[in-house]
Amino acid sequence: MTTSVRTETEARPLGRVFRLPGVYRPQEDTALLSSVLMADTRIGCGMRCADVGTGSGALAIALARTGAAVVAADISMRALASAWMNTVLRALPIGLLRGGLEETVEAGPYDVVVANPPYVPSPTPTVRSTRAWDAGPDGRAMLDPLCAAAPSLLTRTGALYLVQSTMSDVDKTRFALAAGGLRSEVLARAEVPFGPVVSGRLEFLIERGFVRPGDRTEELVVLRAAR
C-alpha cells in the first residue's frame, strides 16, 4: 500500500513543511509561536528544550535554529517521522521521543518547553483522526494536563511557551499555571480567520458561547510561564 505525502508552503517563518497524512498541518498558531521563539533572546545555545506534541516538528525547528538542544515528543509515529524528515531537510539535529506528557516529564527537566496543544472545543468524543485539534467539550482536554505537568517539566529557571485560542479560556490557563507556582505573561496575540475545523462546528461553538453569532475570527495568544 502506498502512503501519500503532503509538502506545503506555510506562512513564515515555517517555510515548506513535509508531513505524512494525519499529521497536524502547521497553521497560524504554529507560525505565531515559532516567531516568538526565534525572536526571544532568552532561548539559545546550551539550553535543553522539548516540543510537546511536535506534529510536523515546526516548533522543534524554531528551537533548533536558536542553537538549543531539542527533543521532539509525540505519541504518533507518523508525526515523529514527519518531524525527523523536516529537521533532516534543514540539517538541524533533534532528538525524538515517542510519548505524551508522562514520558516527556520522565525524560526532563528542560530549560524550555513549547506546546501547541489541541484547544478546539468539540461536540463529539475525540478519536485518533481528530486528536491533533479536538480538545473535549470545553477545549481544555490537553491544556489542563499540560498546565498541571508544567512545574515537573521545567528546571528551576525553565519556561513554558504555549499557544492557544481565547475560545479555550486563556485566564483559566493562567490560573492553572499559577496554581503550580508559575507566573505567566502574554507575549503575542493575533486575530485570525476561522479555519475549517472551527467553521465546521460553528453552530455548536455559538450555542455553547465559545464564539458570538457573526464572528468570523478568533484570537490566538502566546503565553510564557516560569517560576
Backbone bond lengths (Angstrom), bond angles and torsions (degrees), N, CA, C in turn:
res aa  C-N    CA-C-N  psi(-1)  N-CA   C-N-CA  omega(-1)  CA-C   N-CA-C  phi
1 M - - - 1.474 - - 1.524 108.73 -
2 T 1.299 116.90 133.80 1.459 122.31 -179.55 1.510 110.05 -93.39
3 T 1.342 116.78 132.36 1.460 122.25 177.05 1.516 109.17 -101.43
4 S 1.330 116.76 125.70 1.469 119.31 179.91 1.511 110.15 -77.06
5 V 1.328 115.61 156.72 1.456 123.20 -179.41 1.512 108.41 -126.18
6 R 1.305 116.20 141.46 1.461 121.43 179.41 1.518 109.29 -112.88
7 T 1.328 116.63 128.80 1.455 121.62 173.80 1.515 107.01 -123.27
8 E 1.327 117.32 125.96 1.451 121.00 -170.16 1.517 111.51 -132.21
9 T 1.318 115.04 156.37 1.455 120.22 171.93 1.518 107.99 -98.68
10 E 1.339 116.61 123.48 1.455 122.01 -177.37 1.516 109.52 -112.83
11 A 1.327 115.61 168.99 1.451 120.57 177.22 1.523 110.51 -61.87
12 R 1.307 116.59 145.88 1.452 119.62 174.79 1.513 109.85 -55.01
13 P 1.350 119.34 148.04 1.461 127.93 9.20 1.521 113.61 -96.18
14 L 1.327 119.32 20.01 1.452 120.27 -171.64 1.514 113.97 -79.40
15 G 1.334 118.70 -35.44 1.444 120.72 -175.95 1.520 111.10 70.17
16 R 1.327 116.01 -155.74 1.469 120.66 -178.41 1.529 109.67 -79.08
17 V 1.326 115.45 135.71 1.467 121.21 -174.38 1.523 109.73 -126.07
18 F 1.320 115.00 128.10 1.465 122.36 174.79 1.525 108.16 -90.07
19 R 1.329 117.12 135.40 1.456 118.89 175.20 1.518 109.57 -151.59
20 L 1.306 115.12 141.17 1.448 121.03 173.92 1.531 109.53 -78.87
21 P 1.320 118.38 156.47 1.470 120.43 178.73 1.521 110.92 -56.31
22 G 1.321 115.35 138.72 1.453 121.65 -179.71 1.505 114.30 92.33
23 V 1.335 117.78 -9.27 1.463 121.93 178.62 1.525 108.44 -90.33
24 Y 1.334 115.82 137.72 1.460 121.51 -175.27 1.525 111.24 -56.64
25 R 1.310 116.33 131.21 1.457 121.81 178.05 1.523 109.87 -81.41
26 P 1.326 118.97 122.40 1.470 120.09 177.75 1.527 110.81 -57.11
27 Q 1.332 115.02 131.35 1.451 120.88 -178.83 1.523 109.35 -130.23
28 E 1.335 116.14 -157.14 1.460 119.94 -174.56 1.519 112.79 -60.81
29 D 1.348 116.97 -34.92 1.467 118.67 -179.24 1.526 111.39 -65.40
30 T 1.340 116.26 -43.09 1.458 120.29 177.75 1.521 111.18 -64.10
31 A 1.336 116.29 -43.27 1.462 120.16 -179.79 1.528 111.48 -63.33
32 L 1.328 116.34 -39.17 1.463 120.01 -179.46 1.522 110.75 -64.46
33 L 1.332 116.98 -48.04 1.459 120.03 -179.60 1.530 110.94 -67.46
34 S 1.321 118.41 -38.18 1.463 121.28 177.61 1.517 111.30 -59.23
35 S 1.329 116.43 -42.65 1.462 120.57 179.59 1.525 111.09 -62.41
36 V 1.328 115.87 -41.34 1.460 120.26 178.86 1.519 110.90 -63.17
37 L 1.328 116.91 -44.62 1.463 120.88 -177.64 1.523 111.75 -62.07
38 M 1.316 116.68 -43.58 1.459 119.75 -175.83 1.527 112.43 -75.42
39 A 1.336 116.34 -18.47 1.465 119.71 179.20 1.529 112.50 -94.25
40 D 1.333 117.38 -13.16 1.463 120.72 -174.96 1.531 110.03 -83.72
41 T 1.313 116.30 111.20 1.471 121.21 -176.68 1.525 112.64 -71.68
42 R 1.329 117.95 -6.59 1.462 120.61 176.68 1.534 112.11 -78.12
43 I 1.322 117.27 -8.78 1.461 122.26 179.65 1.521 108.45 -108.02
44 G 1.347 117.55 131.63 1.453 118.33 -179.77 1.506 114.14 -176.70
45 C 1.325 115.81 -161.62 1.465 123.32 -176.10 1.527 111.24 -55.55
46 G 1.316 114.77 143.66 1.455 120.70 177.25 1.506 114.02 88.15
47 M 1.329 118.08 -9.42 1.458 120.91 179.91 1.522 111.15 -89.58
48 R 1.314 115.47 144.61 1.462 121.91 175.61 1.524 107.71 -101.35
49 C 1.327 116.38 122.45 1.465 121.21 -171.78 1.523 111.14 -126.57
50 A 1.338 115.38 155.91 1.464 121.71 176.22 1.521 109.88 -134.94
51 D 1.323 115.02 137.38 1.457 122.60 173.21 1.522 107.10 -107.83
52 V 1.322 116.43 106.94 1.466 122.31 -175.61 1.524 109.85 -85.18
53 G 1.328 117.32 123.93 1.453 120.55 -176.16 1.512 110.01 69.10
54 T 1.313 116.89 56.61 1.469 122.20 -167.00 1.514 114.38 -65.22
55 G 1.346 118.55 -28.44 1.465 119.39 -177.98 1.521 110.44 62.13
56 S 1.312 116.91 -121.61 1.466 121.82 -179.15 1.521 112.70 -77.24
57 G 1.330 117.32 -6.74 1.457 120.55 -179.69 1.507 114.72 89.04
58 A 1.325 118.13 10.71 1.462 120.92 -175.44 1.529 112.27 -60.35
59 L 1.321 117.81 -41.86 1.464 119.90 -179.46 1.524 111.09 -73.53
60 A 1.326 117.03 -34.97 1.467 120.05 174.89 1.520 110.28 -60.90
61 I 1.330 116.38 -38.06 1.465 120.98 177.55 1.525 110.38 -63.87
62 A 1.325 116.57 -44.69 1.466 120.09 179.31 1.524 110.62 -59.52
63 L 1.320 117.19 -41.55 1.471 120.76 178.44 1.522 111.38 -67.43
64 A 1.328 116.70 -44.13 1.462 120.31 -178.63 1.519 111.37 -61.92
65 R 1.311 116.99 -31.84 1.468 120.06 179.60 1.530 112.51 -67.99
66 T 1.318 117.40 -16.37 1.468 120.13 176.34 1.526 111.40 -83.91
67 G 1.327 117.25 -8.10 1.448 121.29 -177.31 1.508 113.75 96.49
68 A 1.324 117.57 -0.55 1.464 121.39 -179.60 1.524 110.76 -75.07
69 A 1.340 115.92 157.97 1.456 122.09 173.17 1.528 108.06 -87.60
70 V 1.330 117.32 126.98 1.461 120.80 -167.29 1.524 111.70 -124.05
71 V 1.339 115.27 136.65 1.457 123.49 169.62 1.522 107.66 -111.46
72 A 1.326 117.38 126.34 1.460 122.45 177.14 1.520 108.59 -103.06
73 A 1.326 116.77 119.15 1.470 121.46 -175.15 1.523 111.00 -113.87
74 D 1.325 116.41 140.37 1.464 121.18 175.33 1.516 108.48 -164.05
75 I 1.329 116.59 151.46 1.458 119.86 177.46 1.527 111.37 -82.71
76 S 1.330 116.62 -12.73 1.463 121.74 -176.77 1.528 111.27 -96.28
77 M 1.330 116.68 126.72 1.461 120.49 176.06 1.522 110.90 -67.24
78 R 1.332 117.49 -33.42 1.463 119.61 177.76 1.532 110.74 -65.50
79 A 1.321 115.98 -37.92 1.454 119.44 177.43 1.521 110.53 -64.35
80 L 1.319 117.14 -45.67 1.461 120.59 -179.66 1.526 111.34 -63.49
81 A 1.332 116.57 -38.47 1.465 119.82 177.48 1.525 110.71 -64.63
82 S 1.331 116.26 -40.27 1.468 120.54 178.22 1.522 110.71 -65.78
83 A 1.325 116.25 -44.29 1.467 120.06 179.09 1.523 111.07 -61.81
84 W 1.335 115.84 -43.39 1.467 119.79 179.14 1.526 111.04 -59.97
85 M 1.336 116.95 -45.74 1.457 120.23 -179.58 1.525 111.49 -62.46
86 N 1.330 117.55 -42.96 1.465 120.32 -178.89 1.523 112.45 -64.74
87 T 1.329 116.64 -36.19 1.461 118.00 178.73 1.524 111.17 -76.14
88 V 1.329 117.59 -34.70 1.467 120.41 175.95 1.531 110.16 -62.35
89 L 1.329 117.06 -43.92 1.458 121.02 -179.81 1.526 111.86 -60.76
90 R 1.335 116.28 -25.20 1.463 120.96 -179.54 1.531 112.36 -103.57
91 A 1.326 115.83 3.99 1.468 121.25 -179.44 1.529 111.32 55.07
92 L 1.327 115.67 43.18 1.464 121.76 178.62 1.525 108.85 -115.23
93 P 1.316 118.41 118.07 1.465 120.09 -178.32 1.532 112.00 -75.33
94 I 1.315 116.81 130.32 1.466 121.49 172.03 1.518 108.44 -137.60
95 G 1.333 116.01 156.09 1.445 120.90 171.64 1.515 109.12 -94.45
96 L 1.307 117.44 152.41 1.460 122.71 179.88 1.519 109.60 -114.86
97 L 1.316 115.78 137.82 1.462 121.71 178.89 1.516 108.64 -135.18
98 R 1.326 116.62 119.13 1.466 118.47 176.45 1.520 108.83 -87.33
99 G 1.319 115.22 115.97 1.452 119.75 179.15 1.516 111.54 158.96
100 G 1.330 114.15 175.16 1.451 121.78 178.73 1.510 111.68 -104.52
101 L 1.321 116.06 -145.15 1.462 120.33 -176.43 1.527 111.93 -63.08
102 E 1.319 117.14 -43.63 1.461 119.96 -176.73 1.525 111.51 -59.20
103 E 1.319 116.29 -47.43 1.457 120.68 -179.17 1.525 111.35 -67.68
104 T 1.328 116.54 -34.89 1.464 119.60 179.45 1.523 110.78 -69.51
105 V 1.332 116.59 -38.70 1.467 120.31 175.22 1.524 110.66 -61.14
106 E 1.331 116.56 -44.34 1.462 120.72 -178.29 1.521 111.96 -62.40
107 A 1.327 117.16 -31.35 1.469 121.22 -178.93 1.525 112.37 -86.58
108 G 1.342 117.84 -7.05 1.457 122.98 -176.25 1.501 113.17 -87.24
109 P 1.337 117.75 -162.16 1.467 126.50 5.54 1.529 111.90 -85.85
110 Y 1.352 114.95 174.74 1.452 121.84 -173.54 1.528 110.88 -128.33
111 D 1.323 114.39 154.05 1.469 120.07 174.55 1.522 111.32 -76.55
112 V 1.331 115.68 -32.16 1.466 121.47 178.46 1.524 108.75 -140.52
113 V 1.324 116.23 133.09 1.460 122.62 172.22 1.523 107.51 -123.37
114 V 1.325 116.81 133.25 1.463 120.59 178.35 1.516 109.03 -122.00
115 A 1.332 116.20 150.54 1.463 120.23 -178.81 1.514 111.11 -156.34
116 N 1.312 114.57 136.79 1.458 122.75 167.62 1.522 105.67 -121.10
117 P 1.356 116.45 76.10 1.468 119.89 -172.65 1.524 111.66 -75.12
118 P 1.325 117.70 160.52 1.465 120.00 170.84 1.528 109.98 -56.79
119 Y 1.327 117.35 136.86 1.464 119.36 -178.54 1.535 113.57 -145.34
120 V 1.324 118.10 8.37 1.466 120.11 -178.82 1.525 109.29 -86.89
121 P 1.333 118.32 120.37 1.469 120.12 175.88 1.528 110.83 -57.73
122 S 1.329 115.77 141.79 1.465 119.89 -174.70 1.518 111.13 -128.37
123 P 1.332 117.38 137.06 1.470 120.46 177.98 1.518 112.83 -80.58
124 T 1.330 117.63 -9.59 1.458 121.62 -178.09 1.530 109.93 -128.12
125 P 1.327 117.71 158.46 1.467 119.99 179.32 1.527 111.88 -59.66
126 T 1.315 115.82 145.48 1.454 120.98 178.21 1.524 109.89 -71.65
127 V 1.328 115.45 136.20 1.464 121.38 175.38 1.525 107.86 -121.60
128 R 1.311 115.67 172.80 1.461 119.97 -174.70 1.526 112.59 -54.01
129 S 1.316 117.18 -40.44 1.460 120.81 -175.41 1.527 113.28 -74.12
130 T 1.349 117.81 -14.39 1.467 120.28 -177.85 1.530 113.29 -118.11
131 R 1.347 117.08 5.70 1.461 119.61 -173.43 1.527 113.38 -69.15
132 A 1.328 117.72 -13.29 1.465 120.05 179.03 1.522 112.09 -76.60
133 W 1.335 118.12 -15.57 1.468 119.40 -179.75 1.532 113.65 -135.30
134 D 1.336 119.06 -32.45 1.464 120.47 -179.93 1.531 110.15 -69.60
135 A 1.335 116.19 135.29 1.464 119.77 -174.83 1.516 112.73 -137.16
136 G 1.337 116.37 38.82 1.449 119.58 176.51 1.513 113.13 78.68
137 P 1.334 117.79 176.61 1.467 121.49 -173.80 1.519 114.45 -65.41
138 D 1.359 118.06 -21.20 1.466 119.74 179.38 1.528 112.98 -113.29
139 G 1.333 117.27 4.22 1.456 120.46 178.89 1.515 114.68 76.99
140 R 1.336 117.63 13.09 1.459 119.93 -173.01 1.536 113.56 -122.00
141 A 1.318 117.15 18.19 1.460 120.57 -177.47 1.523 112.51 -61.52
142 M 1.323 117.85 -29.24 1.460 121.40 176.84 1.522 112.13 -107.55
143 L 1.313 117.56 -29.21 1.467 120.37 -179.64 1.524 111.72 -62.50
144 D 1.316 117.79 -44.01 1.471 120.06 -178.39 1.533 112.02 -64.43
145 P 1.345 119.76 -48.08 1.463 118.81 176.20 1.526 113.18 -61.91
146 L 1.327 117.39 -35.86 1.463 120.71 178.29 1.519 110.76 -63.61
147 C 1.323 117.34 -45.63 1.469 120.98 178.71 1.524 110.89 -62.32
148 A 1.331 116.84 -39.92 1.462 120.39 179.92 1.523 111.75 -67.01
149 A 1.338 116.83 -34.92 1.463 120.86 -177.66 1.520 112.85 -84.71
150 A 1.323 117.62 -15.63 1.471 121.10 -172.74 1.530 113.73 -52.49
151 P 1.343 120.14 -47.15 1.470 118.46 -179.48 1.529 113.13 -59.57
152 S 1.337 116.99 -34.12 1.462 120.73 179.69 1.527 112.15 -76.92
153 L 1.321 116.97 -24.38 1.457 121.19 179.42 1.523 112.62 -75.68
154 L 1.344 116.29 -26.16 1.461 120.97 -168.49 1.525 113.33 -102.47
155 T 1.324 115.15 146.80 1.455 120.54 167.63 1.526 108.75 -69.18
156 R 1.320 116.09 175.69 1.473 119.68 -178.22 1.523 111.73 -58.36
157 T 1.323 117.27 -34.00 1.469 121.43 -179.33 1.524 111.81 -107.64
158 G 1.337 116.99 14.23 1.455 120.74 -175.71 1.520 113.26 -76.86
159 A 1.349 115.59 167.76 1.467 121.55 -178.49 1.518 110.63 -141.18
160 L 1.323 114.79 142.79 1.457 123.25 174.90 1.520 108.85 -102.56
161 Y 1.333 116.77 132.14 1.459 123.07 173.88 1.522 107.16 -117.84
162 L 1.332 116.68 123.74 1.460 118.73 178.52 1.515 110.70 -140.37
163 V 1.327 114.76 155.50 1.455 121.29 177.55 1.528 108.73 -121.97
164 Q 1.327 115.77 141.19 1.462 120.91 176.66 1.517 109.07 -154.30
165 S 1.316 115.06 169.59 1.458 121.67 175.04 1.531 109.60 -90.71
166 T 1.332 115.57 151.67 1.464 118.82 174.94 1.526 111.10 -66.48
167 M 1.320 118.04 -15.94 1.465 120.61 176.72 1.529 111.19 -59.05
168 S 1.331 116.38 -32.46 1.467 120.38 -175.81 1.520 111.99 -99.26
169 D 1.337 116.97 22.57 1.470 123.77 166.66 1.537 113.30 69.57
170 V 1.323 114.68 86.13 1.466 121.15 179.14 1.530 111.10 -63.86
171 D 1.321 116.76 -38.62 1.470 119.58 179.36 1.525 111.53 -60.78
172 K 1.315 117.05 -39.40 1.460 120.18 178.69 1.523 110.50 -63.97
173 T 1.317 116.87 -37.28 1.464 120.55 175.96 1.523 110.44 -62.57
174 R 1.315 116.72 -44.39 1.470 120.20 -178.15 1.532 111.18 -66.71
175 F 1.327 116.99 -38.44 1.468 120.17 177.03 1.530 110.61 -65.07
176 A 1.344 116.57 -41.31 1.460 120.57 179.80 1.525 111.08 -64.85
177 L 1.316 117.21 -39.89 1.459 120.96 177.08 1.530 110.58 -65.87
178 A 1.325 116.08 -40.36 1.466 120.28 178.95 1.526 111.07 -63.89
179 A 1.328 117.00 -34.31 1.465 120.64 178.81 1.523 111.47 -63.62
180 G 1.339 116.27 -24.35 1.449 121.08 177.32 1.522 113.33 -95.16
181 G 1.324 116.19 9.81 1.453 120.39 177.73 1.509 114.92 85.42
182 L 1.344 117.41 17.95 1.456 121.28 -179.37 1.524 110.89 -109.00
183 R 1.304 116.35 133.26 1.456 121.93 174.42 1.521 108.70 -93.67
184 S 1.319 116.68 136.02 1.461 119.91 -176.50 1.523 111.34 -118.83
185 E 1.327 114.08 154.92 1.458 121.30 176.05 1.520 108.73 -140.81
186 V 1.329 116.32 150.55 1.459 121.72 177.14 1.525 107.88 -88.17
187 L 1.322 116.40 121.68 1.461 120.98 -179.67 1.521 113.17 -97.12
188 A 1.324 117.05 -26.95 1.466 119.38 -177.31 1.520 110.01 -159.71
189 R 1.322 114.50 151.93 1.462 122.47 174.45 1.524 108.69 -136.44
190 A 1.329 116.10 150.64 1.459 120.17 176.33 1.522 109.60 -152.22
191 E 1.310 116.37 136.73 1.459 122.56 175.92 1.518 107.47 -96.79
192 V 1.335 117.37 121.27 1.466 120.90 -175.15 1.526 109.93 -129.62
193 P 1.338 117.24 151.23 1.466 119.88 177.32 1.521 111.22 -65.59
194 F 1.321 116.69 151.53 1.455 120.68 175.05 1.527 109.82 -58.25
195 G 1.311 115.95 135.40 1.461 121.03 173.54 1.514 110.43 -85.21
196 P 1.334 116.50 -177.44 1.476 119.72 -176.72 1.524 113.80 -64.24
197 V 1.336 118.67 -32.26 1.470 120.19 -179.34 1.522 110.29 -66.76
198 V 1.327 116.50 -50.79 1.466 120.55 179.69 1.522 110.70 -64.43
199 S 1.328 117.23 -43.85 1.467 120.72 -179.42 1.521 111.36 -60.97
200 G 1.328 116.56 -32.05 1.458 120.43 -178.05 1.516 114.41 -76.13
201 R 1.351 117.78 -10.47 1.468 120.36 179.54 1.518 111.60 -131.95
202 L 1.321 116.37 31.86 1.461 120.88 -177.52 1.523 112.12 -59.36
203 E 1.313 117.55 -39.95 1.474 120.04 -178.14 1.524 110.11 -58.22
204 F 1.331 116.67 -46.20 1.464 121.36 178.19 1.529 110.97 -63.13
205 L 1.315 117.38 -44.78 1.465 121.14 -176.84 1.528 111.78 -66.11
206 I 1.326 116.01 -37.34 1.470 119.98 177.30 1.533 110.09 -69.62
207 E 1.326 115.95 -44.69 1.469 120.85 -179.31 1.529 111.47 -59.05
208 R 1.338 117.29 -37.72 1.457 122.06 -178.40 1.529 113.16 -88.94
209 G 1.320 116.94 -1.91 1.456 119.92 175.57 1.519 115.33 84.09
210 F 1.324 117.70 12.96 1.462 119.95 178.77 1.530 111.48 -75.02
211 V 1.313 116.76 -32.44 1.461 121.99 174.47 1.516 108.29 -134.49
212 R 1.319 115.36 160.61 1.456 120.67 179.58 1.522 110.40 -96.89
213 P 1.336 116.96 150.42 1.468 119.13 176.23 1.531 110.14 -55.71
214 G 1.296 116.31 133.11 1.461 120.62 -179.55 1.516 113.83 95.23
215 D 1.332 117.57 -17.13 1.471 119.75 177.40 1.522 109.99 -65.04
216 R 1.322 115.18 141.68 1.458 120.73 174.94 1.526 111.48 -133.14
217 T 1.327 116.21 7.75 1.456 120.67 178.03 1.527 109.66 -136.15
218 E 1.316 115.62 160.42 1.458 121.87 173.34 1.516 108.68 -130.36
219 E 1.319 116.52 157.12 1.453 121.22 177.95 1.517 109.72 -99.90
220 L 1.323 115.36 129.27 1.462 122.26 173.63 1.507 109.25 -99.87
221 V 1.325 116.60 143.52 1.466 121.91 -177.04 1.528 109.25 -132.48
222 V 1.331 116.59 132.99 1.457 122.14 172.38 1.523 108.99 -102.92
223 L 1.329 115.92 125.20 1.457 122.46 178.57 1.514 110.73 -111.17
224 R 1.331 115.50 146.72 1.459 122.15 169.82 1.518 107.26 -121.29
225 A 1.328 116.93 129.91 1.470 120.81 -179.04 1.522 109.58 -127.45
226 A 1.320 115.85 135.70 1.467 121.61 179.56 1.526 108.71 -151.84
227 R 1.340 116.40 165.49 1.457 120.62 179.87 1.530 110.11 -72.60
